[in-house]
């Protein structure tokens, strides 16, 4: 009877209690530091093996990214986790008369649940005192105010300019996902501060490919006793207590470094390749005012090629016109240009021979064409067998993309996939509808100043008006003999009350500044020079679209943002963002006064267009609340 009774009890319990068995409460306590050898803040220590012990098993997350040893180690230290211990072996020789800090940031978590210990730093000194001062701030991209993650920030007590390029940093930190940094273990004194994207990990600036930042201000660390509110939360996120706690406030804590990459001044040929069968591209490291000279050794440059180049000739794209030459597997040319002599640092003439080969040989191309022809013939026979109508092959035209949105803020554009050989502008007609009649309208036809193979039709567009664009057949002929098909396109502009307008009254900018209107991807939609009255107005803005505003202090008035230079101590031109998202409404006019200096730089760029989003701060996991909820019980 007993076994039967037991089985009945088990079945009844199973029916009444469905679900997975509860494994008990989760561990929500972060690791606690217990001891270390040598002891924290020990003096006159020269041990290079550091052992830190915790009250539970721990692990390190992204140690190579987060853990920073200062003074910086030219040979990277060995950091290992062994159960409840973290062992740090300093490979470099221990320096005299300095404070060593090992900043773990939030890398230490418990082994089971990943609860973070929080920001943890271990320190010891090799002489009779511990240096405890700190300096902190933020590193932002100079061109776009993006938080610069993972940049080294270092101090030098030697105030001479040469130390940045000749000596490793004395104290160092690394920026987090917000661009923030804290340099710890700083001794009283006067310092210069620098930031460096240190590609070769030698803690000094020795390559112009490295992004840098510097400040002309002297850093003088200080500290004072301060107070701040501290809020204690219960496990179910109800405020339990807010109290005022004392702490040591270290200054400066608001350093802003603007990181930039210097303009490349060393000129050399980067590449010369036949990227497609019908054209090849030659690129150089820097722009130049002197046009390189190309001479074909098995072709005629003037007769057989069409050149597209950038304004400063740092990229040359040669289109091959001759059909026989296109089929040629290899083109041989000589190019004369100026390059930088590394020993003299000046431009010297240089001649190179170029061998520009097709990626696919003629034999391979013939096989591909033959295969395609067989495939087409097979498909044609199938269609004949089914009784389908076989259409003759349609005539090929030069591909032309016409963009005519009717937006009052933009012009009609024509874009082509190959260079244009001939334009017959008399074959392009623009008409405007007046009452019921179509009247011819004068327009200006011009090449786009930036994009090759793109052209604009400029006209005095009026709101709520109908236009008709007609481009006759053969109006445009490409370099391969194809001409455009006939195009007829109607254009109707919107009413004025379908747009929004933004008026900006700018304060704190230089008179030569310009303002840029951006979309939600950070792309520049329009650029407006600041007026004499320090205003910038943007008309015909689309309702429902989000806009953002950036200002550049264009000190030299060249219309573009200019980077900095270390040797001349030239800072990059200042960039500011309006810390607001503009979502436009139809028939609305927005007017606002913008003091570009009113908001700290690190808080200016709207979150929506930040590319480097701040990482979520690690929190102790509150799994027990969810567990009790699943069990149908409340938190006691």
C-alpha positions in Angstrom: 0.0 0.0 0.0 2.8 2.5 0.8 4.3 2.6 -2.7 0.8 3.2 -4.3 0.1 6.0 -1.8 3.5 7.6 -2.6 2.8 7.4 -6.3 -0.6 9.1 -5.8 1.0 11.9 -3.8 3.7 12.5 -6.5 1.1 12.6 -9.3 -1.1 15.0 -7.4 1.9 17.3 -6.7 2.9 17.2 -10.3 -0.5 18.2 -11.5 -0.7 21.1 -9.1 2.8 22.4 -9.7 3.6 22.6 -13.4 6.8 24.2 -14.7 10.6 23.9 -14.2 11.9 23.3 -10.7 13.3 26.4 -9.0 17.0 26.4 -8.5 17.0 29.0 -5.7 18.0 32.6 -5.6 20.5 34.0 -8.0 23.8 35.5 -6.9 23.4 39.3 -7.3 26.4 40.3 -5.2 29.4 41.7 -7.2 32.9 40.4 -6.3 34.6 42.0 -3.3 38.3 42.8 -3.1 39.9 40.9 -0.2 43.6 41.3 -0.3 46.6 41.9 -2.5 50.4 41.2 -2.6 51.9 43.7 -2.3 49.2 45.5 -0.2 47.3 48.3 -1.9 49.0 51.7 -1.6 52.2 50.1 -0.3 55.3 52.2 -0.4 58.8 51.5 -1.6 57.7 48.4 -3.5 59.7 47.0 -6.4 57.8 43.7 -7.0 56.8 43.2 -10.6 54.3 40.4 -9.7 51.0 41.6 -8.4 48.4 39.2 -6.9 44.9 40.5 -6.2 42.4 38.3 -4.3 38.6 38.4 -4.3 35.8 36.7 -2.3 34.6 34.6 -5.2 35.6 33.3 -8.6 36.1 36.1 -11.0 36.8 36.7 -14.7 38.0 39.6 -16.8 35.9 41.0 -19.7 37.8 42.6 -22.6 40.9 43.0 -20.5 43.1 44.1 -23.5 40.7 46.9 -24.1 39.9 48.0 -20.6 42.8 47.3 -18.3 45.4 50.2 -18.3 48.7 50.1 -16.5 50.4 53.5 -15.7 53.2 54.4 -16.1 52.7 52.8 -19.6 54.4 49.5 -20.3 56.3 49.2 -23.5 56.2 45.5 -23.2 52.6 44.5 -22.4 52.1 43.0 -18.9 50.8 39.5 -18.5 47.4 39.4 -16.8 45.9 36.1 -15.8 42.8 35.0 -13.8 43.3 32.0 -11.5 40.1 31.2 -9.6 39.6 34.0 -7.1 42.8 35.7 -8.0 44.0 38.1 -10.7 47.8 37.9 -11.3 49.6 40.8 -13.1 53.2 40.4 -14.2 54.9 43.6 -15.1 57.5 42.7 -17.8 59.1 46.2 -18.0 61.7 47.1 -15.4 60.1 48.8 -12.3 60.8 52.6 -12.3 61.9 54.4 -9.2 60.0 57.3 -7.5 56.7 56.8 -9.3 53.2 55.6 -8.3 52.0 52.5 -10.3 48.3 52.1 -11.0 46.5 49.2 -12.6 43.1 50.5 -13.7 40.7 47.6 -14.3 37.7 49.9 -15.1 34.6 47.6 -15.0 36.4 44.6 -16.5 36.2 42.5 -13.2 32.9 40.5 -13.0 31.9 37.4 -11.0 32.3 34.1 -12.8 28.7 32.9 -12.7 26.3 35.8 -13.2 28.7 38.4 -14.6 27.9 41.0 -11.9 30.4 43.8 -12.3 32.6 44.9 -9.5 32.5 48.5 -10.7 35.5 50.7 -11.5 38.4 49.3 -9.6 42.0 50.6 -9.5 45.0 49.0 -7.7 48.0 51.2 -6.7 51.4 51.0 -5.2 54.5 53.2 -5.0 58.2 52.7 -5.6 59.1 55.5 -3.2 58.0 57.1 0.1 54.5 58.4 -0.9 51.5 57.5 -3.0 50.4 60.0 -5.7 46.6 60.1 -5.7 45.7 63.1 -7.9 43.5 62.6 -11.0 42.7 64.6 -14.1 39.8 63.8 -16.4 37.9 64.9 -19.4 36.7 63.8 -22.9 38.2 63.2 -26.3 36.0 64.1 -29.3 36.6 63.9 -33.0 37.5 67.5 -34.1 35.5 67.2 -37.4 32.3 65.8 -36.1 32.4 65.8 -32.2 32.1 62.0 -32.2 33.2 60.4 -28.8 36.6 58.8 -29.5 36.7 55.4 -28.0 39.9 53.6 -27.2 42.3 56.5 -27.5 45.3 56.8 -25.2 45.5 60.0 -23.2 48.8 60.8 -21.6 50.7 63.3 -19.4 54.2 64.7 -19.6 55.8 66.7 -16.8 58.5 67.7 -19.3 56.8 70.7 -21.0 59.0 70.8 -24.1 57.1 70.2 -27.4 59.5 67.5 -28.4 58.4 65.0 -25.7 55.3 64.1 -27.7 57.4 62.7 -30.5 60.4 61.4 -28.6 59.4 60.1 -25.2 56.6 57.7 -24.0 53.9 59.2 -21.8 54.6 59.3 -18.0 50.9 58.7 -17.0 48.3 57.2 -19.3 44.6 56.4 -19.5 42.3 55.1 -22.3 39.0 56.6 -23.3 35.7 54.7 -22.9 32.7 54.5 -25.3 31.7 58.1 -24.3 35.2 59.4 -25.0 35.7 59.9 -21.3 39.1 59.3 -19.6 40.6 59.5 -16.0 44.3 59.6 -15.5 45.0 58.4 -12.0 48.1 58.3 -9.7 49.2 61.8 -10.8 51.8 63.7 -8.7 51.5 67.4 -7.9 53.1 69.4 -10.7 52.7 71.0 -14.1 51.9 68.8 -17.1 51.1 68.9 -20.8 48.3 66.6 -22.0 48.0 64.7 -25.3 45.7 62.0 -26.9 47.0 59.5 -29.4 45.5 56.6 -31.4 48.7 54.6 -30.9 48.9 52.2 -33.7 52.4 50.8 -32.9 51.9 51.0 -29.1 55.0 52.9 -28.3 53.1 55.8 -26.4 54.5 58.6 -28.6 53.5 60.3 -31.8 55.7 59.1 -34.6 53.4 58.5 -37.6 51.1 61.0 -39.4 48.6 58.2 -39.9 47.9 58.3 -36.1 45.1 60.5 -34.9 46.2 62.9 -32.2 45.0 65.7 -29.9 46.8 68.2 -27.8 46.1 71.2 -25.6 48.2 74.4 -25.3 47.0 74.8 -21.7 49.3 73.6 -18.8 47.5 71.1 -16.6 48.0 71.7 -12.8 46.2 68.9 -10.8 44.5 69.9 -7.6 42.0 68.5 -5.1 39.5 69.7 -2.5 36.9 68.2 -0.1 33.5 68.1 -1.6 30.0 66.6 -1.1 27.6 64.9 -3.5 24.2 63.2 -3.2 24.2 59.4 -3.1 21.0 57.5 -3.7 20.5 53.9 -2.4 17.9 51.8 -4.3 16.0 48.8 -3.2 16.0 45.7 -5.4 12.6 46.5 -6.9 13.9 50.0 -7.9 12.0 52.0 -5.3 14.1 54.9 -3.8 15.1 53.9 -0.3 17.3 56.8 0.8 19.2 59.8 -0.6 22.0 61.1 1.5 24.9 63.6 1.1 28.3 61.9 1.2 31.8 63.5 1.3 34.3 62.8 -1.5 37.6 64.2 -2.8 37.1 66.3 -5.9 40.0 66.2 -8.3 40.6 69.0 -10.9 40.7 69.6 -13.7 37.8 67.3 -14.6 36.5 69.1 -17.7 39.4 68.8 -20.2 38.2 68.6 -23.8 40.6 67.3 -26.4 39.7 67.5 -30.1 41.3 64.6 -32.0 42.3 64.9 -35.7 44.5 63.3 -38.3 47.1 65.6 -39.9 47.0 66.2 -43.7 49.2 63.8 -45.4 52.2 65.8 -46.8 54.3 62.9 -48.1 53.4 62.4 -51.8 53.7 59.1 -53.5 51.7 56.9 -55.9 49.3 54.7 -53.9 48.0 52.5 -56.7 47.6 52.1 -60.4 45.1 49.4 -61.4 42.8 48.5 -64.2 39.7 48.0 -62.0 37.4 47.4 -65.0 38.1 46.3 -68.5 37.2 49.8 -70.0 39.1 52.0 -67.5 41.9 52.2 -65.0 42.6 54.4 -62.0 45.8 56.0 -60.7 45.7 57.4 -57.1 48.2 59.5 -55.1 48.6 60.0 -51.4 48.1 63.8 -51.5 46.7 66.4 -53.8 49.0 68.5 -56.0 48.8 71.5 -58.2 51.0 69.9 -60.9 49.1 67.5 -63.2 50.9 64.1 -63.7 51.8 63.3 -67.3 50.9 59.9 -68.8 52.4 58.6 -72.0 51.2 55.3 -73.5 53.8 52.9 -74.7 51.4 50.7 -76.6 48.5 53.2 -77.1 47.9 56.9 -77.8 46.7 58.8 -74.7 45.2 61.7 -76.6 43.3 59.5 -79.1 42.4 56.4 -77.0 41.6 57.7 -73.5 39.2 60.1 -71.7 40.5 61.5 -68.4 38.4 62.3 -65.3 40.3 63.9 -62.4 39.7 65.5 -59.1 40.4 69.2 -58.6 43.8 68.7 -57.1 44.8 65.6 -59.2 45.1 63.1 -56.4 42.9 60.6 -58.4 43.0 60.1 -62.1 40.5 57.9 -63.8 41.2 57.0 -67.5 38.4 55.7 -69.6 39.5 53.6 -72.6 37.6 54.7 -75.8 39.1 52.4 -78.4 37.3 49.0 -78.6 40.4 47.2 -79.7 42.4 48.6 -76.8 39.6 47.5 -74.4 40.1 43.9 -75.5 43.9 44.2 -75.0 45.0 42.2 -72.0 47.8 44.6 -71.0 48.4 48.3 -71.3 51.9 49.7 -70.8 52.4 53.4 -69.9 54.9 55.8 -68.4 53.9 58.4 -65.9 55.8 61.4 -64.8 54.9 63.0 -61.4 56.3 64.6 -58.3 56.9 62.6 -55.2 58.4 63.3 -51.8 62.1 62.5 -51.2 62.1 61.0 -47.7 65.7 62.1 -47.0 65.3 65.7 -48.2 61.6 66.2 -47.5 61.0 68.0 -50.8 59.2 67.1 -54.0 61.3 65.6 -56.7 60.4 64.4 -60.2 59.7 60.7 -60.6 59.0 58.4 -63.6 57.3 55.0 -63.3 56.4 52.4 -65.9 52.9 51.0 -65.4 51.6 47.6 -66.5 47.8 47.7 -66.4 46.4 44.2 -66.9 42.9 43.0 -67.3 41.6 41.0 -64.4 40.1 38.5 -66.9 42.2 37.5 -69.9 40.8 37.7 -73.5 40.6 33.9 -73.6 38.6 33.8 -70.4 36.3 36.6 -71.7 35.7 34.7 -75.0 34.7 31.6 -73.0 32.3 33.7 -70.9 30.7 35.3 -73.9 30.4 31.9 -75.7 28.7 30.5 -72.6 26.3 33.4 -72.5 25.5 33.1 -76.2 24.7 29.4 -75.8 22.5 30.1 -72.8 20.6 32.7 -74.8 20.2 30.4 -77.8 18.9 27.6 -75.6 16.4 30.0 -74.1 15.3 31.2 -77.5 14.7 27.6 -78.7 12.6 26.9 -75.7 10.5 29.9 -76.4 10.0 29.0 -80.1 9.0 25.5 -79.0 6.4 27.0 -76.7 5.1 29.3 -79.5 6.2 32.5 -77.7 6.7 35.6 -79.8 10.4 36.3 -80.3 11.1 40.0 -80.1 14.0 41.5 -81.9 16.8 42.8 -79.7 16.0 46.3 -78.5 18.2 49.2 -79.5 20.7 50.2 -76.8 20.8 53.8 -75.5 23.1 55.7 -73.4 22.0 55.3 -69.8 20.8 58.7 -68.3 19.2 59.2 -64.9 17.0 62.2 -64.7 16.1 63.6 -61.2 13.4 66.2 -61.2 11.5 66.0 -57.9 9.8 69.4 -58.1 11.5 70.4 -54.8 12.1 74.1 -54.8 15.4 73.6 -53.0 17.0 71.5 -55.7 17.6 71.6 -59.5 17.0 69.0 -62.2 20.1 66.7 -62.5 21.2 64.4 -65.3 23.6 61.6 -64.4 25.5 59.2 -66.8 27.3 55.9 -66.3 30.1 56.9 -68.7 31.8 60.1 -69.8 29.9 62.3 -72.3 31.4 62.9 -75.7 28.9 65.5 -76.9 26.1 67.6 -75.6 23.6 69.3 -77.9 22.0 71.8 -75.4 19.6 73.0 -78.2 18.0 69.6 -78.0 17.0 70.3 -74.3 13.9 72.3 -73.8 12.3 73.5 -70.6 8.8 74.9 -70.7 6.6 76.5 -68.0 2.8 76.4 -68.0 1.1 79.8 -68.0 -2.7 79.4 -67.8 -3.2 76.8 -70.5 -0.1 77.6 -72.6 3.4 76.1 -72.5 6.0 78.9 -72.8 9.7 78.3 -73.2 11.8 79.0 -70.1 15.5 80.0 -70.1 17.8 77.8 -68.1 21.5 77.3 -67.3 23.1 74.0 -68.1 26.3 73.2 -66.1 28.5 70.3 -65.0 28.4 69.4 -61.3 31.5 70.8 -59.5 32.0 67.6 -57.4 30.6 64.6 -59.1 31.9 63.6 -62.6 29.3 62.7 -65.2 26.6 64.7 -63.4 25.0 67.9 -64.8 22.5 70.4 -63.5 19.7 72.3 -65.2 19.2 75.6 -63.3 16.0 77.6 -63.7 14.0 80.2 -61.7 11.6 77.6 -60.2 8.3 79.0 -58.8 6.0 77.4 -56.3 2.9 75.6 -57.4 3.9 75.7 -61.0 4.0 73.1 -63.8 7.0 72.6 -66.0 7.9 70.2 -68.8 11.4 69.0 -69.6 12.0 67.5 -73.0 15.3 66.0 -74.1 15.3 65.0 -77.7 16.8 61.7 -78.9 20.5 61.9 -79.5 20.8 65.1 -77.4 23.7 63.4 -75.5 26.3 61.0 -76.9 28.7 58.9 -74.7 32.3 58.1 -75.5 31.2 54.6 -76.8 28.9 56.0 -79.4 25.6 55.4 -77.7 23.2 58.3 -77.5 20.3 59.0 -75.1 16.7 58.1 -75.8 14.0 60.8 -75.9 12.8 62.0 -72.5 9.7 63.9 -71.6 9.1 64.6 -68.0 6.6 66.8 -66.2 7.6 68.7 -63.1 5.2 70.2 -60.6 6.5 72.3 -57.8 4.9 72.3 -54.4 3.0 75.1 -52.7 5.0 77.3 -50.3 2.8 76.3 -47.4 4.0 72.7 -47.9 7.4 73.7 -46.7 9.0 74.8 -43.4 11.7 77.4 -42.8 14.5 77.6 -40.2 16.0 81.0 -39.2 19.1 80.9 -37.1 20.6 83.9 -35.2 24.1 82.7 -34.4 26.2 84.0 -31.4 29.8 83.2 -30.6 31.0 82.2 -34.1 33.7 83.9 -36.3 32.4 86.1 -39.2 33.7 83.6 -41.8 31.8 80.7 -40.3 29.4 78.5 -42.3 26.4 76.5 -41.2 25.5 73.1 -42.5 22.1 71.4 -42.6 22.3 67.6 -42.0 20.0 64.7 -42.4 19.6 61.9 -39.8 22.6 60.1 -41.3 24.8 63.1 -40.8 24.9 63.8 -44.6 25.3 67.5 -45.5 22.1 68.6 -47.4 22.9 72.3 -47.6 25.6 74.8 -46.7 25.0 78.5 -45.8 27.6 81.1 -45.3 27.0 83.2 -42.1 25.6 86.6 -43.1 27.0 89.9 -41.9 24.2 89.9 -39.3 25.4 86.4 -38.1 22.3 84.7 -39.4 21.8 81.5 -41.5 18.4 80.8 -43.1 17.2 77.5 -44.6 14.1 77.6 -46.8 12.0 74.9 -48.5 12.5 72.2 -45.8 10.5 69.0 -46.0 7.8 68.5 -43.4 8.1 65.3 -41.3 11.9 65.1 -42.0 14.4 65.4 -39.2 17.2 68.0 -39.6 20.3 68.7 -37.7 22.6 71.8 -37.7 26.4 72.0 -37.6 28.6 75.1 -37.7 32.3 75.4 -38.7 34.5 78.3 -37.7 36.1 78.7 -41.1 39.1 80.7 -40.0 40.7 80.9 -43.4 37.5 81.4 -45.3 38.1 78.5 -47.8 34.7 77.0 -47.4 35.8 73.7 -45.9 36.8 72.4 -42.5 40.6 72.3 -42.0 42.4 69.9 -39.8 45.3 70.7 -37.4 49.1 70.2 -37.5 51.4 69.3 -34.6 54.6 70.9 -35.8 53.0 74.4 -36.3 50.8 73.9 -33.2 47.8 74.6 -35.4 44.5 73.5 -33.9 41.8 72.1 -36.2 39.0 74.5 -37.0 36.2 74.5 -34.4 33.0 72.6 -35.0 29.7 73.0 -33.1 26.4 71.2 -33.2 23.0 72.7 -32.4 22.0 70.3 -29.5 18.5 69.8 -30.9 16.6 67.7 -33.5 14.5 69.7 -35.9 11.4 67.8 -37.0 9.7 70.1 -39.5 6.0 70.9 -39.9 4.4 72.2 -43.1 3.9 76.0 -43.2 5.9 76.5 -40.1 8.7 79.0 -39.5 11.2 78.3 -36.8 13.5 81.1 -35.5 16.0 80.4 -32.8 19.1 82.1 -31.3 22.0 79.8 -31.1 25.0 80.6 -28.9 27.5 78.0 -30.1 29.5 78.2 -26.8 26.5 77.8 -24.4 26.5 74.0 -24.3 29.6 72.0 -23.5 31.1 70.3 -26.6 30.5 66.8 -25.4 26.8 67.4 -25.0 26.2 69.2 -28.3 25.9 66.5 -30.9 22.3 65.0 -30.9 22.2 61.4 -29.8 20.2 60.4 -33.0 23.2 61.1 -35.2 26.0 59.8 -32.9 27.8 57.0 -34.6 29.7 56.0 -31.5 26.9 55.2 -29.1 27.8 55.0 -25.4 27.9 51.5 -24.1 25.2 50.7 -21.5 26.7 50.9 -18.0 27.1 47.6 -16.4 24.6 46.9 -13.6 24.2 44.1 -11.1 21.7 41.7 -12.6 18.2 41.8 -10.9 17.2 38.2 -11.7 15.7 37.5 -8.3 12.8 39.8 -8.9 11.9 38.0 -12.1 12.4 34.7 -10.4 9.9 35.6 -7.6 7.5 36.9 -10.2 7.6 33.6 -12.1 7.0 31.8 -8.8 4.0 34.0 -8.1 5.6 35.6 -5.1 6.4 39.2 -4.3 9.8 40.5 -3.1 9.9 40.3 0.7 
